[in-house]
């Protein structure tokens, strides 16, 4: 399956920050399955964050997804990642907002927003 720019960007982010992602990720729902562009493990809900670029993909399944232990976030479709320090700061802030949900201690670079 061909990856889109959003998925490629998240693969780069995962490689840089040693995050666990599944690209794409198929989640079973009562009416079949949804192919989600990215699953980010260890942040947000117990089973991770489903990252989409269009809410329409999950809107009719949000309660079921939450009940299955997933969080979700609709993020902008990128136009191409630029190496800018503000990008990393924004990413760290977003991850802090979602919170660490992985087993064990979070990565050493992780800021949970309480310090």
C-alpha positions, 0 to 999 in steps of 0.5 A, spaced: 500 500 500 502 506 498 503 511 503 501 518 503 505 525 505 501 524 512 504 517 513 511 519 510 511 525 515 509 520 521 514 515 519 520 520 519 517 523 526 517 516 529 524 514 526 527 521 529 523 520 536 523 513 537 516 512 537 512 506 535 507 507 529 503 502 525 502 505 518 496 504 516 492 501 521 486 497 520 481 497 526 475 492 527 468 496 528 461 493 528 460 495 521 467 492 518 473 495 519 476 502 518 483 503 515 486 509 519 492 512 516 497 512 523 496 509 529 501 512 534 502 507 540 504 509 547 500 516 547 493 518 549 489 512 550 490 505 552 491 503 545 494 509 542 492 515 538 488 514 531 491 519 527 487 522 521 486 527 516 479 527 515 474 526 521 469 523 516 473 517 516 471 516 524 465 520 525 460 514 526 465 510 530 468 515 535 464 512 541 466 505 539 473 507 538 474 510 545 470 504 548 476 499 544 481 504 548 483 508 542 484 516 542 483 520 536 486 526 533 484 529 526 491 533 524 492 537 518 494 534 511 502 536 511 504 540 505 511 537 506 515 537 513 520 542 514 526 542 519 524 548 523 525 548 531 518 550 532 516 543 529 519 539 534 516 544 540 509 543 537 510 536 537 512 535 544 506 540 546 502 535 542 504 529 545 504 532 552 497 534 551 495 527 549 499 524 555 504 518 556 500 511 556 505 506 554 508 501 559 514 503 563 517 510 563 516 515 558 522 516 553 527 521 557 525 527 552 518 527 554 515 533 557 509 531 561 507 538 561 507 538 569 514 541 570 
